[in-house]
């Protein structure tokens, strides 16, 4: 027995990590109903439970149509004749409840031996660290269960590729919401309930031997061989596996999930990317807690503005109550009923003085996500404006997040203004309206805005403070190739003071705003890193020992001098085209008046 069947008996009764190769005929031994199997690879592992296997060999043809066997039925299902078919299930969430989902795998016939881990699914026991894998999958299942809670949508940070068909690189805060994600992309919604794709032969009764007395016409078929109808064995094995406790399960409360359910949950979740305003599929292992930081402390704006904004936001949160907001949103998909319950803040001023940063920092300070939308997201027709606004307001209301809308275009058209105001009046959340064209806003908006704050032009002290904040931020960063950045603080600050004085004294130029200073740092770092890399290459070519492949990048005034020179040339060219500076252009266009609003 051991001489002829020893290998098969060991596969059947002692499957373990030492089994690294199998033949096609061995598959029946390593895939049995009840076995846990997993996808190969080291990431996005999915665990399944086997329910049934069938196929795996060519069977003799039947004379009567009623005697179609399982292999022929598999062919009708679209599977290759003679393929080994493994029917499994895993667990998923459809937005309201957890349950099993069918998954069927096909292994086409192959010659000789094949590596076990090259199969589309692999028995879990074939991995030496099977216990650790199962433990990690259970922990991941716990995370999935928490993220899927429909009564408390999760706010997370995601960095990496999405798992959609058209993958997208994301580095943004996201909202996990299965229910709304499945409404937006119905093809992602799993169909719960185990309905096997393989057809069971209803004619199969007791397991029996059958034979034929005459040779058939099929080449290679031995007509007088006794043929065992092994599809009946497959069905017998399936019935012997007591899978009903898992397959027939439907769970609404995640707290009722057992470990055997959690390990079968998928490696992905569904939600909304706040930065790009798109629905996406996320790798659960790439989700982390949002980084709120201390941006509020370093925000360079007038202290009265900071205190006023934060006071209004905190007071609104206490008034509305987060739990009441969530319960109301779950009760109805419509906008919350009742007027005037929202908080509308208009932040206006020239570009780069901290308007958008205020919205971002106050959201971080209150540990709430920020949902940025632009005029392009809303549209330019009355019917699309209303639909898009309501959609954005509903999302913001359900998720308890802040809305930040940047207005740039002319929104004086009566129909659009009317729709915007009507929709705005029923919004009960917090909305930051930021614009650098306050002169273009319709006067009807005035009565809907709770507070309008003017962000004045930066003076010398606040400009230098922004430079210092950027130095602090850059000093803690590294380049893309892992090199630390060292700032010559005194050198850079001396340049910043000199640069401000030169621009302020000029009639043709204007001082840099906060955004321009930040961009200057990014460009200067790139210049410094490039110059250092070129210097190291030159040293190596001269056969002189280089100090280190990971030398720190030194950032000083020289790099900023290059950036400033290019910026001045560009500003002068723009003035030659329009015959006026940005300040004069903004005033003559009716966008805003930057003159006489210097912060002192």
C-alpha positions as CSV (number, residue, x, y, z in Angstrom):
1,X,0.0,0.0,0.0
2,X,2.7,2.5,1.0
3,X,4.7,1.6,-2.2
4,X,1.9,2.5,-4.5
5,X,-0.3,4.9,-2.6
6,X,1.9,6.2,0.2
7,X,2.3,9.7,-1.4
8,X,-1.4,10.1,-1.9
9,X,-2.2,8.9,1.6
10,X,0.2,11.5,3.1
11,X,-1.4,14.2,1.0
12,X,-4.8,13.2,2.2
13,X,-4.0,12.8,5.9
14,X,-0.9,14.9,6.5
15,X,-0.9,17.9,4.3
16,X,1.8,20.3,5.6
17,X,4.4,22.9,4.4
18,X,6.8,20.3,3.2
19,X,4.4,19.7,0.2
20,X,5.8,22.0,-2.4
21,X,4.8,20.3,-5.6
22,X,1.8,18.4,-6.8
23,X,0.6,16.6,-10.0
24,X,-2.8,17.3,-11.5
25,X,-4.2,14.0,-10.1
26,X,-3.0,15.1,-6.6
27,X,-5.4,18.1,-6.5
28,X,-8.3,16.0,-5.2
29,X,-6.2,15.3,-2.1
30,X,-5.2,18.8,-1.2
31,X,-8.5,20.6,-1.8
32,X,-11.2,19.1,0.4
33,X,-14.5,20.6,1.6
34,X,-13.9,22.5,4.8
35,X,-10.2,23.3,4.0
36,X,-9.1,26.9,4.3
37,X,-7.3,28.1,1.2
38,X,-5.7,31.5,0.4
39,X,-4.6,33.5,-2.5
40,X,-0.8,33.4,-3.1
41,X,1.4,36.4,-2.7
42,X,2.3,38.5,0.3
43,X,-0.3,41.3,0.1
44,X,-4.0,41.6,-0.2
45,X,-4.4,38.0,1.0
46,X,-7.9,36.6,0.7
47,X,-8.9,33.5,2.7
48,X,-11.6,31.1,1.4
49,X,-13.3,28.0,2.8
50,X,-13.8,25.1,0.3
51,X,-17.3,23.8,-0.1
52,X,-17.0,21.5,-3.0
53,X,-14.6,20.2,-5.6
54,X,-15.4,18.4,-8.9
55,X,-13.9,17.6,-12.3
56,X,-10.3,16.8,-12.7
57,X,-10.5,14.1,-15.3
58,X,-12.1,13.3,-18.7
59,X,-15.1,11.0,-18.5
60,X,-16.5,8.7,-21.1
61,X,-19.3,10.2,-23.2
62,X,-22.9,9.3,-22.5
63,X,-25.4,8.0,-25.0
64,X,-28.5,9.6,-23.5
65,X,-28.9,13.3,-22.9
66,X,-30.5,12.7,-19.5
67,X,-27.3,11.1,-18.3
68,X,-25.2,14.2,-18.7
69,X,-22.6,13.9,-15.9
70,X,-21.0,16.7,-13.8
71,X,-18.1,17.2,-16.1
72,X,-20.4,17.9,-19.1
73,X,-22.4,20.3,-17.0
74,X,-19.2,22.1,-16.1
75,X,-18.5,22.5,-19.8
76,X,-21.9,24.1,-20.2
77,X,-21.0,26.5,-17.4
78,X,-18.0,27.7,-19.4
79,X,-15.3,25.6,-17.8
80,X,-12.8,23.6,-19.7
81,X,-13.4,19.9,-20.0
82,X,-11.3,18.0,-17.6
83,X,-10.5,21.0,-15.4
84,X,-10.4,20.7,-11.7
85,X,-13.0,23.0,-10.2
86,X,-12.9,24.3,-6.6
87,X,-16.0,26.0,-5.2
88,X,-15.4,28.2,-2.2
89,X,-16.9,31.1,-0.3
90,X,-15.7,34.1,1.7
91,X,-17.4,36.7,3.8
92,X,-18.3,40.3,2.8
93,X,-20.4,43.3,3.7
94,X,-23.1,44.7,1.4
95,X,-23.7,48.0,3.2
96,X,-26.2,46.6,5.7
97,X,-25.2,43.0,6.6
98,X,-22.4,40.5,6.5
99,X,-22.8,37.2,4.7
100,X,-21.1,34.6,2.4
101,X,-20.2,35.2,-1.2
102,X,-19.5,32.4,-3.7
103,X,-16.1,32.1,-5.4
104,X,-15.2,29.4,-8.0
105,X,-11.7,28.6,-9.2
106,X,-10.6,26.5,-12.2
107,X,-7.3,24.7,-12.5
108,X,-6.7,23.5,-16.1
109,X,-5.1,20.2,-16.6
110,X,-1.3,20.2,-16.6
111,X,1.4,17.7,-17.1
112,X,4.0,16.7,-14.6
113,X,4.5,18.5,-11.3
114,X,3.6,22.1,-10.5
115,X,4.5,24.3,-7.5
116,X,1.7,24.4,-5.0
117,X,2.1,28.1,-4.5
118,X,1.8,28.7,-8.2
119,X,-1.9,27.6,-8.1
120,X,-4.6,30.2,-8.0
121,X,-5.4,29.3,-4.4
122,X,-3.2,27.4,-1.9
123,X,-4.2,25.4,1.2
124,X,-3.3,27.5,4.2
125,X,-1.6,24.6,5.9
126,X,1.0,24.6,3.1
127,X,2.5,27.7,4.7
128,X,5.0,27.3,7.6
129,X,3.6,30.4,9.3
130,X,-0.1,29.5,8.8
131,X,-0.9,30.3,12.4
132,X,0.5,33.8,12.1
133,X,-1.2,34.4,8.8
134,X,-4.5,33.4,10.3
135,X,-4.0,35.7,13.3
136,X,-3.2,38.6,11.0
137,X,-6.3,37.9,8.9
138,X,-8.4,37.9,12.0
139,X,-6.9,41.2,13.1
140,X,-7.6,42.6,9.6
141,X,-11.2,41.3,9.9
142,X,-11.6,43.2,13.1
143,X,-10.4,46.4,11.3
144,X,-12.8,45.7,8.4
145,X,-15.7,45.2,10.8
146,X,-15.0,48.6,12.5
147,X,-14.6,50.4,9.2
148,X,-17.9,49.0,7.8
149,X,-20.1,50.3,10.6
150,X,-22.9,52.2,8.8
151,X,-23.8,54.2,11.9
152,X,-20.3,55.7,12.3
153,X,-18.5,56.4,9.0
154,X,-14.8,56.3,9.4
155,X,-12.4,59.1,8.6
156,X,-8.9,57.8,7.6
157,X,-5.7,58.7,5.8
158,X,-4.9,56.7,2.7
159,X,-1.5,56.6,0.9
160,X,-1.0,54.2,-2.0
161,X,-2.7,52.8,-5.1
162,X,-6.5,52.2,-5.1
163,X,-7.7,48.8,-6.0
164,X,-10.1,49.8,-8.8
165,X,-9.8,48.7,-12.4
166,X,-8.2,52.0,-13.3
167,X,-5.8,52.4,-10.3
168,X,-5.1,55.8,-9.0
169,X,-2.3,57.0,-6.7
170,X,-3.9,58.6,-3.6
171,X,-2.4,60.6,-0.8
172,X,-5.4,62.0,0.9
173,X,-7.9,61.8,3.7
174,X,-10.8,59.5,2.9
175,X,-14.2,58.6,4.2
176,X,-15.1,54.9,4.4
177,X,-18.8,54.5,3.6
178,X,-19.9,51.1,2.1
179,X,-23.6,52.0,1.7
180,X,-23.0,55.2,-0.4
181,X,-20.1,53.7,-2.3
182,X,-22.3,50.8,-3.5
183,X,-25.0,53.3,-4.6
184,X,-22.4,55.1,-6.7
185,X,-20.8,51.9,-8.1
186,X,-23.3,49.1,-8.0
187,X,-20.9,46.7,-9.6
188,X,-18.8,46.7,-6.5
189,X,-21.7,45.6,-4.2
190,X,-21.3,41.9,-3.3
191,X,-24.2,39.4,-3.8
192,X,-24.6,37.7,-0.4
193,X,-25.9,34.2,-0.1
194,X,-24.3,31.0,-1.2
195,X,-25.7,29.9,-4.6
196,X,-23.3,27.4,-6.0
197,X,-22.4,27.9,-9.6
198,X,-21.8,24.2,-10.1
199,X,-24.8,22.1,-11.0
200,X,-25.4,19.0,-8.8
201,X,-26.6,15.9,-10.6
202,X,-30.1,15.3,-9.4
203,X,-30.0,11.8,-10.8
204,X,-27.1,10.9,-8.5
205,X,-28.3,8.5,-5.8
206,X,-26.2,5.9,-4.1
207,X,-22.6,5.8,-5.1
208,X,-22.3,3.0,-7.7
209,X,-20.1,1.5,-10.3
210,X,-21.2,1.5,-13.9
211,X,-19.8,0.0,-17.0
212,X,-20.5,-0.4,-20.7
213,X,-20.3,-3.6,-22.7
214,X,-19.4,-2.1,-26.1
215,X,-16.5,0.1,-27.2
216,X,-17.6,3.7,-27.8
217,X,-16.4,5.7,-30.7
218,X,-14.4,8.2,-28.7
219,X,-10.7,7.8,-29.5
220,X,-8.7,6.7,-26.5
221,X,-11.7,5.4,-24.5
222,X,-11.5,1.9,-23.3
223,X,-15.0,0.8,-23.8
224,X,-15.1,-2.2,-21.4
225,X,-13.4,-0.3,-18.6
226,X,-15.3,0.0,-15.4
227,X,-15.8,3.7,-14.8
228,X,-16.5,5.1,-11.3
229,X,-18.9,8.0,-11.4
230,X,-16.8,10.1,-9.0
231,X,-19.0,13.2,-9.3
232,X,-21.2,11.4,-6.8
233,X,-18.2,11.2,-4.4
234,X,-17.7,15.0,-4.8
235,X,-21.3,15.6,-3.8
236,X,-21.0,13.1,-0.9
237,X,-17.9,15.0,0.3
238,X,-19.8,18.3,0.1
239,X,-22.7,17.0,2.1
240,X,-20.4,15.5,4.7
241,X,-18.8,19.0,5.3
242,X,-20.9,20.7,7.9
243,X,-20.7,24.2,6.3
244,X,-24.2,25.3,7.0
245,X,-23.3,27.3,10.0
246,X,-21.1,29.6,7.9
247,X,-22.8,29.6,4.5
248,X,-26.3,30.2,5.9
249,X,-25.2,33.0,8.1
250,X,-26.5,36.6,7.8
251,X,-25.2,39.1,10.3
252,X,-26.1,42.7,10.7
253,X,-24.2,43.6,13.9
254,X,-20.4,43.4,13.4
255,X,-20.1,42.5,17.1
256,X,-21.7,39.1,16.3
257,X,-18.9,38.2,13.9
258,X,-16.9,35.2,15.1
259,X,-13.2,34.5,14.4
260,X,-14.1,32.0,11.6
261,X,-16.1,34.9,9.9
262,X,-13.4,37.5,10.4
263,X,-10.6,35.6,8.7
264,X,-12.8,35.3,5.6
265,X,-13.4,39.1,5.2
266,X,-11.8,40.8,2.2
267,X,-8.7,43.0,2.1
268,X,-10.5,46.0,0.7
269,X,-13.0,48.7,1.7
270,X,-14.9,51.3,-0.2
271,X,-15.1,55.0,0.3
272,X,-14.6,58.6,-0.9
273,X,-11.4,60.4,-1.6
274,X,-11.8,63.9,-0.2
275,X,-9.0,65.6,-2.2
276,X,-10.1,64.3,-5.6
277,X,-13.8,63.9,-4.7
278,X,-14.0,60.4,-6.2
279,X,-15.3,57.1,-5.0
280,X,-12.7,54.4,-4.8
281,X,-11.7,51.0,-3.5
282,X,-9.0,51.0,-0.8
283,X,-6.4,48.4,0.4
284,X,-7.3,48.1,4.0
285,X,-3.7,47.7,5.0
286,X,-2.8,51.1,3.6
287,X,-5.3,52.9,5.7
288,X,-4.1,54.9,8.7
289,X,-5.3,57.4,11.2
290,X,-5.5,61.0,9.9
291,X,-2.6,63.3,10.8
292,X,-4.1,66.4,12.2
293,X,-0.8,68.1,13.1
294,X,-0.4,71.5,14.8
295,X,-1.1,73.7,11.7
296,X,-3.5,75.9,13.7
297,X,-0.7,77.0,16.0
298,X,1.5,78.0,13.0
299,X,-1.3,79.6,10.9
300,X,-0.1,83.2,10.2
301,X,-3.3,85.3,10.2
302,X,-4.7,88.0,12.5
303,X,-5.4,86.6,16.0
304,X,-8.9,88.1,16.1
305,X,-9.8,86.2,13.0
306,X,-8.4,82.9,14.4
307,X,-10.3,83.3,17.6
308,X,-13.5,84.3,15.9
309,X,-13.5,81.4,13.5
310,X,-12.7,78.8,16.1
311,X,-15.3,80.1,18.5
312,X,-18.1,80.0,15.9
313,X,-17.1,76.5,14.9
314,X,-16.9,75.1,18.4
315,X,-20.2,76.7,19.3
316,X,-21.9,75.3,16.2
317,X,-20.7,71.8,17.1
318,X,-22.1,72.0,20.6
319,X,-25.4,73.3,19.3
320,X,-26.0,70.7,16.7
321,X,-24.6,67.7,18.5
322,X,-22.7,65.1,16.6
323,X,-24.9,62.1,17.6
324,X,-28.1,63.9,16.6
325,X,-26.6,64.8,13.3
326,X,-25.7,61.2,12.4
327,X,-29.0,59.9,13.5
328,X,-30.9,62.4,11.4
329,X,-28.8,61.7,8.4
330,X,-29.4,58.0,8.7
331,X,-33.1,58.5,8.9
332,X,-33.4,60.3,5.6
333,X,-31.2,60.8,2.5
334,X,-32.8,64.2,2.0
335,X,-31.3,67.5,3.3
336,X,-32.1,68.0,6.9
337,X,-35.4,69.9,7.3
338,X,-35.3,73.4,8.9
339,X,-33.8,76.6,7.8
340,X,-30.8,78.7,9.1
341,X,-29.2,75.9,11.1
342,X,-25.9,76.0,9.2
343,X,-22.8,78.1,9.7
344,X,-21.6,80.0,6.6
345,X,-18.3,81.8,6.8
346,X,-17.0,83.9,3.9
347,X,-13.2,84.3,3.8
348,X,-12.0,86.8,1.2
349,X,-8.8,88.5,0.2
350,X,-6.0,88.3,-2.2
351,X,-4.4,84.9,-3.1
352,X,-2.1,83.2,-0.7
353,X,-3.0,85.0,2.5
354,X,-4.4,82.0,4.4
355,X,-8.0,81.6,3.4
356,X,-7.9,78.0,2.5
357,X,-5.3,77.3,5.1
358,X,-7.8,78.6,7.7
359,X,-10.4,76.0,6.7
360,X,-7.8,73.2,6.6
361,X,-6.4,74.1,10.0
362,X,-9.7,74.6,11.8
363,X,-10.8,71.2,10.5
364,X,-7.5,69.7,11.9
365,X,-7.9,71.6,15.2
366,X,-11.4,70.1,15.7
367,X,-10.3,66.7,14.3
368,X,-12.8,66.7,11.5
369,X,-12.3,66.1,7.8
370,X,-12.6,68.8,5.3
371,X,-14.5,68.3,2.0
372,X,-13.2,70.8,-0.6
373,X,-15.3,71.6,-3.6
374,X,-14.9,74.2,-6.4
375,X,-17.2,76.0,-8.8
376,X,-16.2,73.4,-11.4
377,X,-17.7,70.6,-9.2
378,X,-21.0,72.5,-8.9
379,X,-21.4,73.3,-12.6
380,X,-22.7,76.3,-14.5
381,X,-26.4,75.4,-15.1
382,X,-29.1,75.9,-12.6
383,X,-30.3,72.2,-12.7
384,X,-26.8,70.8,-12.3
385,X,-25.9,73.3,-9.6
386,X,-28.8,72.3,-7.4
387,X,-28.2,68.5,-7.9
388,X,-24.5,68.8,-7.2
389,X,-24.9,71.1,-4.2
390,X,-27.5,68.8,-2.6
391,X,-25.2,65.8,-3.2
392,X,-22.2,67.6,-1.6
393,X,-24.3,68.9,1.3
394,X,-25.8,65.5,2.0
395,X,-22.4,63.9,2.1
396,X,-21.0,66.6,4.4
397,X,-24.1,66.3,6.6
398,X,-24.0,62.5,7.0
399,X,-20.3,62.4,7.6
400,X,-20.2,65.4,9.9
401,X,-17.4,67.1,7.9
402,X,-16.7,70.7,7.0
403,X,-17.3,72.0,3.5
404,X,-14.8,74.3,1.9
405,X,-16.0,75.9,-1.4
406,X,-13.6,78.0,-3.5
407,X,-15.5,80.5,-5.6
408,X,-13.6,82.1,-8.6
409,X,-16.0,82.5,-11.4
410,X,-18.8,85.1,-12.0
411,X,-21.8,83.7,-10.1
412,X,-24.1,86.7,-10.6
413,X,-26.5,84.8,-13.0
414,X,-29.9,85.0,-11.4
415,X,-31.0,81.3,-11.9
416,X,-27.8,79.9,-10.4
417,X,-27.7,82.4,-7.5
418,X,-31.3,81.6,-6.7
419,X,-30.7,77.8,-6.7
420,X,-27.5,78.2,-4.7
421,X,-29.1,80.4,-2.0
422,X,-32.2,78.1,-1.7
423,X,-30.0,75.0,-1.3
424,X,-27.7,76.8,1.1
425,X,-30.5,77.8,3.4
426,X,-31.3,74.2,4.2
427,X,-27.7,73.1,4.9
428,X,-27.2,72.6,8.6
429,X,-23.4,72.0,8.6
430,X,-20.4,74.3,8.4
431,X,-19.4,75.8,5.1
432,X,-16.3,77.9,4.4
433,X,-16.7,80.0,1.3
434,X,-13.2,81.2,0.2
435,X,-12.8,83.7,-2.7
436,X,-10.3,86.2,-4.1
437,X,-13.1,87.8,-6.1
438,X,-15.4,89.1,-3.4
439,X,-16.5,92.0,-5.7
440,X,-18.2,89.4,-8.0
441,X,-20.4,87.9,-5.3
442,X,-24.1,88.7,-5.6
443,X,-25.4,91.0,-2.9
444,X,-28.1,88.4,-2.1
445,X,-25.4,86.3,-0.4
446,X,-24.9,88.9,2.3
447,X,-28.0,87.8,4.4
448,X,-27.0,84.1,4.3
449,X,-23.4,84.7,5.5
450,X,-23.0,84.6,9.2
451,X,-19.5,86.1,9.2
452,X,-17.4,87.7,6.5
453,X,-13.7,88.0,7.2
454,X,-11.2,90.0,5.2
455,X,-7.7,88.6,4.9
456,X,-5.4,91.6,4.5
457,X,-2.2,91.8,2.6
458,X,0.8,90.4,4.5
459,X,3.1,92.9,6.2
460,X,6.8,92.4,6.8
461,X,6.6,90.7,10.2
462,X,4.0,88.2,9.1
463,X,5.9,87.5,5.9
464,X,9.0,86.7,7.9
465,X,7.0,84.5,10.2
466,X,5.8,82.4,7.2
467,X,9.4,82.0,6.1
468,X,10.3,80.8,9.6
469,X,7.4,78.3,9.7
470,X,8.6,76.9,6.4
471,X,12.1,76.5,7.7
472,X,10.8,74.6,10.7
473,X,8.7,72.3,8.4
474,X,11.5,71.7,5.9
475,X,14.1,70.9,8.7
476,X,12.1,67.8,9.7
477,X,11.7,66.5,6.1
478,X,13.8,64.3,3.8
479,X,14.2,64.2,0.1
480,X,12.6,61.5,-2.1
481,X,15.9,59.6,-2.0
482,X,16.2,59.7,1.8
483,X,18.5,62.7,2.3
484,X,17.9,65.1,5.2
485,X,17.4,68.8,4.5
486,X,19.5,71.3,6.5
487,X,18.4,74.9,6.3
488,X,20.8,77.7,6.9
489,X,18.2,79.6,8.9
490,X,20.1,83.0,9.4
491,X,21.1,83.0,5.7
492,X,17.6,82.4,4.5
493,X,15.9,84.9,6.9
494,X,18.3,87.6,5.9
495,X,17.4,86.9,2.2
496,X,13.7,87.0,3.1
497,X,14.0,90.4,4.8
498,X,16.0,91.9,1.9
499,X,13.6,90.3,-0.7
500,X,10.5,91.8,1.0
501,X,12.0,95.2,1.2
502,X,13.0,95.2,-2.5
503,X,9.6,94.1,-3.6
504,X,7.7,96.5,-1.3
505,X,9.7,99.5,-2.6
506,X,9.1,98.6,-6.2
507,X,6.2,100.0,-8.2
508,X,6.3,97.1,-10.7
509,X,6.4,94.2,-8.3
510,X,4.4,92.9,-5.3
511,X,5.6,90.9,-2.3
512,X,5.3,87.2,-2.2
513,X,2.2,85.7,-0.5
514,X,2.2,82.5,1.6
515,X,1.6,80.2,-1.3
516,X,4.5,81.7,-3.3
517,X,6.8,81.3,-0.4
518,X,5.9,77.7,0.0
519,X,6.4,77.1,-3.7
520,X,9.7,78.9,-3.5
521,X,10.9,76.4,-0.8
522,X,9.9,73.4,-3.0
523,X,11.8,74.8,-6.0
524,X,14.8,75.8,-3.9
525,X,15.0,72.3,-2.4
526,X,14.9,70.7,-5.8
527,X,17.7,73.0,-7.0
528,X,19.9,72.3,-3.9
529,X,19.4,68.5,-4.2
530,X,20.3,68.6,-7.9
531,X,23.4,70.7,-7.4
532,X,24.6,68.4,-4.7
533,X,24.0,65.2,-6.7
534,X,25.9,66.8,-9.7
535,X,28.7,67.7,-7.3
536,X,29.0,64.2,-6.0
537,X,29.1,62.7,-9.5
538,X,31.9,65.1,-10.5
539,X,33.9,64.1,-7.4
540,X,33.5,60.4,-8.2
541,X,34.7,61.0,-11.8
542,X,37.8,62.8,-10.5
543,X,38.6,59.6,-8.5
544,X,38.3,61.5,-5.3
545,X,36.5,59.9,-2.4
546,X,33.0,61.2,-2.0
547,X,31.9,62.1,1.5
548,X,28.7,60.0,1.4
549,X,26.0,58.9,-0.9
550,X,23.5,60.2,1.6
551,X,24.9,63.7,2.2
552,X,22.4,66.1,3.7
553,X,21.0,68.7,1.3
554,X,22.1,72.2,2.4
555,X,19.5,74.9,1.7
556,X,20.7,78.5,1.7
557,X,20.0,81.9,0.2
558,X,21.7,81.0,-3.2
559,X,18.9,78.7,-4.2
560,X,16.2,81.3,-3.3
561,X,18.1,83.9,-5.3
562,X,17.6,81.8,-8.4
563,X,13.9,81.3,-7.7
564,X,13.4,85.0,-7.0
565,X,15.2,86.0,-10.2
566,X,12.8,83.9,-12.3
567,X,9.8,85.1,-10.4
568,X,10.7,88.8,-11.0
569,X,11.2,88.3,-14.7
570,X,7.8,86.6,-15.0
571,X,6.0,89.4,-13.0
572,X,7.6,92.1,-15.2
573,X,6.5,90.2,-18.3
574,X,2.9,89.9,-17.1
575,X,2.9,93.7,-16.3
576,X,4.1,94.4,-19.8
577,X,1.2,92.4,-21.2
578,X,-1.6,93.9,-19.1
579,X,0.1,97.3,-18.4
580,X,-0.8,97.0,-14.7
581,X,0.2,95.0,-11.6
582,X,-2.0,92.3,-10.0
583,X,-3.2,94.7,-7.4
584,X,-4.4,97.3,-9.9
585,X,-5.8,94.6,-12.2
586,X,-7.9,93.1,-9.3
587,X,-9.3,96.5,-8.5
588,X,-10.1,97.6,-12.1
589,X,-11.7,94.2,-12.8
590,X,-14.0,94.6,-9.8
591,X,-12.7,91.5,-8.0
592,X,-11.3,93.2,-4.8
593,X,-9.4,96.1,-3.5
594,X,-6.0,95.1,-2.2
595,X,-4.9,98.7,-1.7
596,X,-5.2,100.2,1.7
597,X,-5.8,96.9,3.4
598,X,-2.3,96.2,4.6
599,X,-2.2,94.4,7.9
600,X,-0.2,96.5,10.4
